[in-house]
Each structure stands twice: as C-alpha cells, then as structure tokens.
Amino acid sequence: MAVIQKFRKSFGKSFLQTPLPDLVEIQYNSYKDFLQADVEPQNRKNIGLQNVFTSMFPIRDYAGIADLEFVEYTLDKPVYNVKECMLRNLTYSSKLKLKLRLILWDVAEDGKKTLRDIKEQEIFMGDVPLMTGRGSFIAAGVERVIVSQMHRAQGVVFATTKEAKIAGNPITYTARIIPEHGSWIDFEESKGVIYVRIDRRRKIPATVLLRCLPAADDEKKWQADPRKPTIRGMDDTEILSVFYNRIPLKFDGNMWIGQTAAFAGLDKYRLNYDLINPRDKKPLASKGDRMNAKRLKRVMDASKEFGIMPDAMVGEYLFDPILDADGNIVYRSGTEITPDVMADLEKMNVGEISLIAIDNTTVTAHMRNTLIADKTVNREEALIEIYN
C-alpha cells in the first residue's frame, strides 16, 4: 500500500511563524489516562478503568461467606500494529485481563468469621480498542474518529409532553431519574396511572418496581442475621402507607366511628362525606369542607370522635385488605367501596376497616389506581414482570 505524500502550498506574503498545535492532543492524552496501560498496577491513579473496577469491587454475598476483590488489570500488547490491522480488516485492540481474589469465610453461629481459603485468578474480560497516534481508532480495518458528545448530568428531570396538538388532548407528566451509574428510570402518568420504564423498555405500573424493594421488616431481619437474606418485598398496604394517610374506622351497628385526630396533618383536605358527632348525631363538618387547622381544631374541641354513615362511604377506597374466615383476601387494598362491597362487609360482620385519605383535590388517587392496575401480588412476580 503506497503512502502518498501531501504538500501544502502557501500563497501568503508572510510565513506562519507560530507552529500549529496538536489538535488531537487532548483526546489522545484523555484516552491514555483512561487506560493507564503503560503505568504499573500499583502506581495507577484512581481514574478511568482503575476507577471503574475499584468502584464495583469488592462484591460480597448476602450470607457473608465469600468476598470477591479486585487486584489489578493488565492490557496485553496488540497482536498487529495499525497498518497490519488496516490491511487485514481487523480492529486495533488489546486484550483486557483482570486479576481477582476470592476470599472464603467460615461463619459461626454467633456471627464470628474465620478465614477458610484465598484464591487468585486472572480472567479475560474482552478486547479494548486502542487509539492511534492520530487520535483515531481502527475498527474492522477502517480508520474512524470518535466525536465527543454532551451527556445528561445525573439528577431528576421533570417535564410535560403532549403527543398531539389537539384540543382536549391531556398533558402527560414525566419524570426521569438519571443516575451516575446504572439504568435510567422514566416515570410517566397516563389516565390516572403512573408507569415506569427501565432503560426505555416497555412500561409497567410503578408499583411493580416498588414491590421489588425490601420492606422495613426485611431490612431489620437482614441486619439481625445477614445469613438469612429472605426478602419479602413491599406489599399493597406498605406501598399505600408511603403515599397516603390512613383513616381507621370501627362499626358501632349504626355508623362507622373514627378519631378526629386522624385528620391531623391533612392540611386543606376536602371531605367527601359528612362528619357526624356520634353522641348527639349533630354534624361536625359537611361534605366539601376543607379540614384546615382552624376547622380541625373546632371539630376536635366538639368531639374526639366522628361518625360516617355507611352510604356516605361509597366511592372511598379501602386501605387494608378484607379477609374471610380462612384468611383469604376478599377485597384487596385500594378496592373502591361500592354498595355491593358495603353489603358484603355487613354480611361478613366486618367491624374494623381503614380508608385511604383521598379527596382527588389535594390528594389524588394516582398511586391507588396504579396499585389496582398492577397484576403482580408479590416480589417474585414483580421481578419476573421487570426482567421479562
């Protein structure tokens, strides 16, 4: 392959005294610092590949019996040089190898760990492209240049979208979580349901993702005994408790009785039903009233308890599931109360329920609707739904 020498002709009257700078020096030095191929492993700075591996390791199992540590990485010399790669239609690259250390422990009943064994092994990870002296790469025999691009900084981004400019078309609200490392998570609202996309894959109800997270009891059990990392995940009630307040009620044979203190913290909550004084049956607050601090104080001064007539609860939502005598779920959390549901509660002699504090004004039913749209019932099903 003949090399054609190119000459530059200047028609200027004065010669250029200042030499041209190396325009690819920044890219070349940046990639050189990223690989640190010519630096001894013990002298490498915590940047580039070195930072990637040190941030990932060590990896420890939940039971605490094995630790996998990163020791060093090596880059072999390329088999072919730049010209040979161009002639043979090959990629100018180097083989990346990792040296890892596996530490095994024996864990006693009291949690004390004793060393069992240590093993080190070199593992081939793959080929890493190398940069030529001109700041280019050779891919399949073709010289290519990488152009630097801007990327989104980590954080949370909120936005609104409207698919078509048609009158009456609803606006979709979205939120994107951009981590420093890992998958992007997109949330979007559609028809009162919140969906999530992981790495821009198909959308699923957001509660599916929440079911995969460990519950509060799971974290306590794991801290008490790391050798038994059984993760139950969040159930319907725990998911609702993150977003909504609970209004506990007891049935006295005539109306459902609750504590007026249950409305504390629900600033400007708009009532969907009349509140009645259980003692004298006089109204404490009317449907549509906002439970601000002033009205709440007046209601609490009048009575520590309030009553709701059964027919006024139609349209509300159950906070806790309703179980039958055998422990089977009859109505799941988030079920809308209908006349049929009220009739079933009376037949089952249910004496205690809890309502979700939703007024569709200050507190919307988006997460409740999402929970109802979620067809998974436990963590295992949620994981299958995400990874399918």
N, C-alpha and C positions, 0 to 999 in steps of 0.2 A: 504494500500500500504506500504509494508515493506521497510524500508530505509537500504541499505547495506552500512556498514561502511568499507571504504577502508583504508588500511595501506600502508605506504611507507617504504621499506627496503633499507638501505644504505649499500653498500659493501666497502665504502671508509675507509681508515685508520684514517682519521681525520674527526671530526664532523663539520658540517656547523655552524659557529658561527654567520654569518650575516643572519638575518631573511629575508624571501622572501617578496618583496614589493607587495602591492595590485596592480595587473596588470590591473584591470578594474577601478581603482580609477578615472582616467581622464575621461573615458566615463560616469561613474556614476555621478561625480560632474558636468560635462558639461550638462547632461540632467536635473539634479536637478536645475541648474541655468537657464536652458531654461524654465522650468515650473514655478519655484518660488512658488510652491504650499504651502509651509509652511511659506511664508512671507505675512504679512498683505498687503492688496492692496495699502495703502497709503505709504508703505515703500519699494515697489518694485523698483528695478533698471530698467532703460530703455533698457533691453536686452531680448532676447528670445521672448516669446509670448507677453510680455508687449510692446516690440518694434514693433512687427507686427501690433498690434491694434492701437498704437499711430501714426504709420506712415500712416495708412489707414483713420483714422478719424481726424478731423470732415469731414463729407460729406455734401456739400451744393448744393442745386438745382440752376439751371441757373437763375431762377426768383428771387432768394434771399428771399423766404418766409419761408424756412424750413432749419434747421441745425440739423444734427444727430451727436451727440457727444458720444465718448466712456468714460464711467465712470470707470468700473473695470471689472475684470473677476474672477470667482471662479471655483475651481475644487472640486467636491464632493468626499467624501471618497468612495473607491471601495466597491461594494456590497459583493464581495467574495475575499478572500485572494489568495495567489499564489497557495497553494496546492489545494484549492477548485476549482480554475479555471482549473487546470490540470486534476482533477478528473471529472469535469463536461464538459470538452471540450469547455471552454469559453475563452474569451480574457480578460486578466488582464488590466483593463482600468478604467478611471474616466470620469464623465460627466462634460463637459465644458459649463459654462453658462456665458453670457455677460450681463452686465447692461448698457443699452444705454439711452441717454437723447435726447428727441426730443424737439426742440425749434421752435415755430411758430411765425412768424412776420407778421405785417400788414405794407405794403409798400405804402406810399402816392405817389401822382403824382409827387412830387418834389424829390422822391427817399428816403425820410426820413423814417426810420424804427422804429416801436413801437412794444414792446413785446405783443404778444397775449396770448400764453399759453406755459407751460413747462410740459412735461410728461416724466416719467422714467419707464422703464420696463426691466425685466430680461428675456433673450431669451436663449433657449437651442440651442447650436451650433453643438454638436456632442460628440462622445466619443474620448478621448485622451489616447493612450496606456501608461501604466506606466512601469517603469523599475524596475526589481527586484534588490535585494541586490547583486546579482552576475553579474549585468550588462547585463542581458538578458531580453527578452520580452516573454510573454505568448500569443500566437496567436492561437485561436481555440484549446486550451489545449496542444499545442506543444511549448516547450521552444526553442526560436530562438535567435540568436545573430546578431546584426547589425554590418556590417563591414564598416568602414569609407572609403569613396572613394574620389578621387580628382575630382573637378568640374572646369569647364572653368570659368575663370575670366571674368568680364564684359568688353566689348570693341567691336571693329570691327576687323574682321579677313578676310583677302583676300587670295584667293587660286585659283589654276588652277587644273582642272581634265580632264582626258582623259579616256573615257569609255572603249575603246578597243585599243590595241596596233596594229593598222592597219595603214599602210601608207596612208596619206591623210585624216585621221580622225581628224576633227577640235578639238581644245582645248577649253574647256568650262571654262569661268572665273566666279568665285563665290565670294560673299561677305556675311558675316554673322554678324548680329548685335545682340550682347548678352547683354541684359540689366541687371541691378542689380535685378529688379523685373519685372515680366511680360513675354510676349511671345517673343520667338526668331523669328527673321525675316531673311530669307535667300533670297539673290538675285542671280540669275544665268542668263547667257547670252547664247542664243541658236539661231543660224541662224539670227543674227542681231536684235533679240528681247530680251528685258530684262524682266524676270519673277520674281515673288516674291512668297515665301512660308511663311505662318504664322504658327508657331508651326508644321512645317514639314507636313502640309496638302497639298492638290493639288495646283499646281502652277497656278497663274493667272498673266496677264500683270501688270507690276509695276505701270502703270498709274491708275489702278483701286484703288490702295491704295492711290495715290495722290489725287484722286477725293474726297476721304473721309475727307481730311484735310480742315480746314476752309480757305477761301480765305482772301486776305488782307482786302477787304471791310467788310467781316463778322466780323473780329476782331475789326475793328473800330466801327461798329454798336453795337457790344456787349458791348464794353467799354462805349459807349454813353448811352445805355439803356439795362442793363442786364435782364430786364423783358421780352424782346423780342428776345430770343436766336435763331432766324431763321438762320440756317447755309446753305448757298447755295453750298459751296464747290468750288474747283478749276475747271475751265472749260478748254477746249483744249488750248485756247490762253494763259492762265495764266501758264499752265504746260509747254508749249513750251518756254515761256519767262524766265523760271528758268534756262533752259539749253542752249538756243540759242540766238544769236543776230538777230535783225530784220533789213531788208534792205527795206525801203519804196520806192515805185516807183509810178510815175504818167505817164499816156499815153498822148503823145502830138499829136497823129494821125499818127506818123511815127515810133517812138521808145519809150521805157519806160525810163523815166528820174528819176535819184536819186541823192542824195547828196553824194559827195565823203567822207564826214565826217562819213558816216555810216560804213565805214571800219575801223574806229579808234577802237583800242582795239582788232582787229582780227589779231594778230601777226602771220606772216607766213601763212596766209590764202591763199589757192591756188584758183585762179579764174577758174570758169567753163565756162566762156564766155568772149568775148572781150568787153572792155570798150571803148566807143567812145565819143569824145568831141561833145556835141550837137550843138555847134556853127559852127565849121568848118568841122565836120564829120571825123576828123583825129583820129587815135587810141591813146588812153591814156595808155592802158595796154592790153596785149594779153592773150588769154586763156592759162592757165597753169602757169602764172606768180604768184609768191608769193607776197602778199601785206605786205611786211615788212615795217619798219619805213622809210627806205630810199625811197622805191618806192612810198609809200603813200604820202610822202612829195612832191615828184616830180609830182604826179598826182594832188594833191591839189593845187600846185603852178600853174599848167597848166590850171585847171578849177575846179570850186567849184561844178560842176555838171558832171555827166556821163550819158551815154545812152547805152541801151542794145537793140539789135534788137529782135523782138518777137520770131523769130525762134530759136534764141540762148538760150532762156529761157526754152526750152523743156528739161525735166529732173530735173528741180528745184522743190521746194516744196513751197506751199502756207502757209504763216504764219497765216493769218486771214481767217475766213470763207467767202465764197462768198454767198450773199443773193440775192433773187429775189425781185421783186417789193412789194410782200406781206410779206416780212421778213422771208421767209422760206429759209433754208440752201440748197444751190445747191451743193456747194463743201465745205467740212469741212476742218478745219485746218489740215495741213500736207498732203493734196492731192498733188500727183505728177502732174506736168504740162505736158500734152501731147498735140499733135497737135489738138485733139478734144477739150481739155479744152481751148486752146488758141482761137479756133474758137467760142466756147460758150461765152468767155469773150468779144469777138468782137461783137457778136450778142446782148449781154446784155448791151453793151455800158459801160462796167466797166472801170472807169478812174483811179482808185487807187487800188493797191494791195501791199502786202509785201511778200518778200521772206525770207525763213529760210536760215541763213548763214551756209550751209553745203557744205564742199568740199570733204568729205569722205577720207581726209588725216589727217588734224589736228582736224577737227570737223566731227564726224561720225553721221550717221542717226539712231543710236540705239533708242533714245527716240522717234523720229518721227515714226519709224517702230512700236515701242511698242504702241504708241497712235493709229495708224491705226489698230493694232490687237485688241485693246480694243473695245468691243462691247457696253459698257455702255456709257451713254450720260449725266448722272447727278449723284449727290451724293446718291440719294435714290437707284438707280440701282446698284451703286458700293457697297453700304452696303449689299444689297441682295446677290450680287455675292460673297462677302467675307464670309458672315455667312451661306451661303447655304452648 
